[in-house]
Every structure is written in C-alpha cells, then in structure tokens.
Amino acid sequence: MLVEPEHERLSIARQCELLGMSRAAYYYEPWEWNETALEILRAIDEEYTRHPFLGKRRMCDYLQSLDYAIGVKRARTLMAWLGLEAIYPKKSLSEPNREHKKYPYLLRKLPIVRPNQVWCSDITYVRQRRGFAYLTVVMDWFSRYVIAWELSTTLDSDFCVRCLERALEMGRPEIFNTDQGSQYTSGDFTKTLLAADVRISMNGAGRVFDNIMVERLWRSVKQEEVYLKEYEDMGDCRNNLGTYFEYYNYRRRHSQLDARPAEIYFDAT
C-alpha cells in the first residue's frame, strides 16, 4: 500500500480514501524505542510517582526542563502507554474488552476486618536497562501481604492467571477485586476464580481508588526498589523483586498496621 506525496490527479486525501486508510495513518511517525525513548519513559514514571496529579501539559513541561524534545501530544501518548492519568494514582495498564463479562464492585461500605476476606490484583510497569516488563501481584487487602507475584514482557492474561493460580495454592479469599482490564475479565481468569468458589468484584469504570491498597503497594515497590536499581534483564529483575517482596512481607513494618504484613496474615489465618 503506497501513497504518493505528489500525484498528477489524486490528492493525498483521495489516495488514502481509495486505499481505505486515514490521513492520520499516512502522516503518523512511528516512535522508535531507542535508549532516549526508554529514558523518557523512566522520567515520566518517576515524576508521576512523586506527583500523581500531573497531567500531560505539566508532564511535558517537566520533560522539556530535562532537555527532551517532546511535545504535549507525545507526552500524552506516553503517559497513556504507561497507564497514567492525572489526579488518579494510576489508570489501569490493562484495556477493557467489551465482549467480556464485567462484575459489580462489592467492596463499597464493606468492612474489611480479616485476612482472606478480600484479595486484590493489579498490573504495573517496571523498567529495565534496555526495556521494560510488567509486574502483577495478588495481595491480601487486610494485611497487605503479597501472596504471589509474576513478571511478563507482554500484557496478555497468561501471567495474571499464573499469579492467581499460585496464590490459590496458599488459600482462598471470599472476594477477589480487580479493575475491568481484559486480563481480569478474560475467561481463563474468571473461570479460575469461579471454580474456587470466589466472588468476583471489579472497580467501577474509571474509579481507580476502588483498588487503593494495591495502588499504595506500587508506590512502595517503585520508590524502595525499582528506582534504586537498574535491572539488566528479566532474570535480574525477577531476583531483585523476589528479594524485595521477601523484605516487604516479613521485615518491613507497615506504618498503618504497626506490624509486618506476614505477621498479620499468618497470625490471623
């Protein structure tokens, strides 16, 4: 498929129409995932974790202050690619699938008073030296104990299902809460929960605060681990995150709980 910039009789608009493509597609300039692009992603990720109220224009200003030649549209595109949205801690990295069944949010006004009453899960971006990965966890809402976690280079549902299966080997919650992303509404994921007789709860559309506990976990993981390291590859990333989650569960005292997550989770189960 070829559109000629200059044609004797056909304009670019008419050529695009005949070829069944939009003019936006013709003028689109692909983003090259080079070292500079990865540096920009890292800068966005760090600044947003510090100031989650930043929108695309203020993020653009910040990036330009670091001497990156980037405009508002590109800043918006990269923030969306990372799953970031102003005001909210983090918009989900996973995109909804309209064909998948959505479940109601079950936690509104629900007192969460014991371990294994509610588990939650989410996905976040993790940078590496020459690329990136996606991290998912299953966490007990009451104790903040990270029951299982998994890494992937893609955003398919498989690594979320693997993480869930590993978590269910340790116990079973009454309710499992996620966003409405396609990974969590997929048949493989929901069938695994239903087979374990777990009630499924999903955040309201656009209501990222409905899963606030795991949002707070991401801030701790990034500030205390990810931003302090430069992972060489997936193996290095996996080893370091494994060490961190061991520390987080068993040695790091949670300020709001005044205890370590593992102490609360296992003492009450």
N, C-alpha and C positions, 0 to 999 in steps of 0.2 A: 504494500500500500504506500503510494508516494504522492505527496502534494508538492507541486512546483511553485516556488515563490513568485515566479513571473510566468504567466501563461497568455497566449495570444487572445483567447476569447473567454476564458473562465477565471473568475476571481477566486481567491483563496477560500472565501465563504462558500462559493458554489462547488468547488472541488471537494471540500470537506463534506458538504451535503450529499454529493454523489457517492462518496466513499463511506458514508454512514458514520462519520466521526465528528466530534465537536471542534470548534475553533480553539477552545481551551486546550484540548488534547494536542492540537498542532503546535500551539505556542508553548506547551509545557516543557520546562527544562528539568531533566531528572537530577535528583540530589545524589551526589557522589558520596558514598560512605567511606571517606578517607579519614586520616588522622585528625584533621581540623574539624570535620563534622562530629567525630566522636568527642573531641574536646568541648564543642558547643553543647552537646547532649549532657555531658558531665556537669558543665557550668550551670545549665538550666536545672538539672536535678538537684544540685547542691543549693542553689539560691532559692529554689521553690521550697525545699525542706526547711530552710531558715525562715522564709517569708511566704507562707501559703496563700496570702491574699493577692499576690502579684498576678496581673493579667498580661495579655500579650504585649501591650504597648510599654508597660513598665519593665517587662522582661526584655523587650527589645532594647530599651534604653540601657539596661544593665549590661547586656551583651555588647552593645556598642562601646560602653565605657571600658570594656576589656579589649577593645580594638578588633572585634569581629565584625566583618562587613555583612550585616544581616538586617533585613527589613522586618516590618511588622507582620507581613503575611508569612514569611518564613518562620518567624518566632512562633506564630500561632500554629503553624503546621507541625513544628517540632514539639511544642507543648502538647498538642493533641496526640501526636505519635507516642509520647511518653505517658499519656493518660492524665495530663494535668489540666486543671481548670481553676481559675481564680476563685477565691473565697473558700472553696471546699478543700479539705486536706488532700484529696486525690480522687479524681474521677477514675472509674474502673478502666484498667487496660483492656478488659475483655468487651467485645462488642455484642449487643444483644442479637439474637436470632428470632425473627418474628414467627417462625414456624414452630419454635419450641414452646412448651407449656411454661407459663410463669405461675409462681406460687405466692400467696399473700404474705405480708410481713406479720410475724407472730409475736414480736418482742415488745410492741408498744404497750407501755404501762405494766409490763410483766416484771415482777420482782425476780431477779436472778440471784439466788441465795446459796447455791451449792455447785460443786464440780459436776460435770457431765449432765448438767441441766441444759446448757446451750454450748454448742461448738460453733466456730465461725471460720471462714476461709476467705482469702483474697490473693491477688497477684501483684507483684511489683517488679520494676526494672532494676537490674543490678549490672553495674558497669564492670568491664574487664579491660585489660590493657589494649587489646586490639578487637574489641567487640562488646557484646553485651549478652546478658542472659535474663531469664525470667524466673522469679522465685515465688513459690506458693507455700502456704503453711495451713495447717489445721490447728487451731488454738482453742483451748477451753476458756470460755468467756469469763467465768467467775474467778478462776485462779490465775489467768493469763499464761498458763502453762502451754508451751508449744509441743503439741503431741506428735506431730510429724511435719516434715517439710520436703520439698522436692525442687530441683532445678531443671530448666529446659532451655533450648535455643529457639524454640518455636512456641506460639501461643495456641496450640491445639489443646484438646481436652485431655489427652492421654496422661500428661504428667499430673494434672489435677486429680484424675481418677486414681492413679498410683498412690498419691499422697493420702487420699481418703481411705483407700484400702489398708494402707499401713496404719493409719490412725485407728481404724475399726478393729485391728488386731489387739489394741490395748484396751478398748472399752466401747461404749455405745452411748451417745447423747440422746436426750429426749427430743431436742430440736437442733437443726443444723441451719445456720444462717449465712447467706452469701448475697452478692449482687445479682443482677439479672443477665450477666455476661453469658455468652454462648457456651463457655466451658462448663458453667454450673447448671445451665438449663439443658445440656445435652442428655440424650437418652442414657448413655453409659453412666453418667454421674448420678442422675436422679434415680435410676433403677437400682444402683448400688445402695443408696440411702433407703429407698422403699423396701428393698429386700431385707435390710437390717431393722425394719420397723421404726425408722426415724422420721419425725415430722419435718417437712421442708419449709423453711422461711426464706423469703427474698426481700431485699431492700426495695422500697418504693423507687420508681423511676427518678433518677437524679438526686436521690436522698442518700448521699454517701455517709452522712453521720449516723445512719441506721446501723452501720458496721464499725462504729467508732473505736472499739477495742483493738481490732487488728490494724486500724489506721495508726493508732499510737505505737503499736509494735513496729511498724515500718519506720517511724521516726527514730526509734531507739536503734534498730538494726543499722540504719544508714549512718547516723551520727556516731555511733560507738564502734562500728565495724567497717562498713563498706567504704566510707570516705577516708578512712585511715589507711587503707590498703590499696595496692594496685595488683589485682589478680592477673596472673599470667595467662591462665586458660581455665576451662571448666573444672579441671581437676583441682587446681589451686583454689578456685572459688569455692568448690564443694568442701574441701578440707578446712578452710578458714571459717566458713559459715557453720560447719559442724562444731568447731571449737567454740564459736560464739554462742550458739544455741545451748550448748552444754553449760557455758557460763551463765547465760540468761536464765535458764531453768533452775540451776542448782546453786549458784553462788551470788547472783545479783539480787540484792534486796529491792523489792518493788516498793517505792515510796508510799503509794496509796494503800497498799496492803500491809505495809510494815512487816513483810515476810518474803521469803523466796517462793516463786511460783510452784516449784516442786513440793515444797513443804505443805502448802495449802491443798494442792491437787491430791497428793497421796495420803495425807493425814485424814482427809475427809471422805476418801473413797474406799 
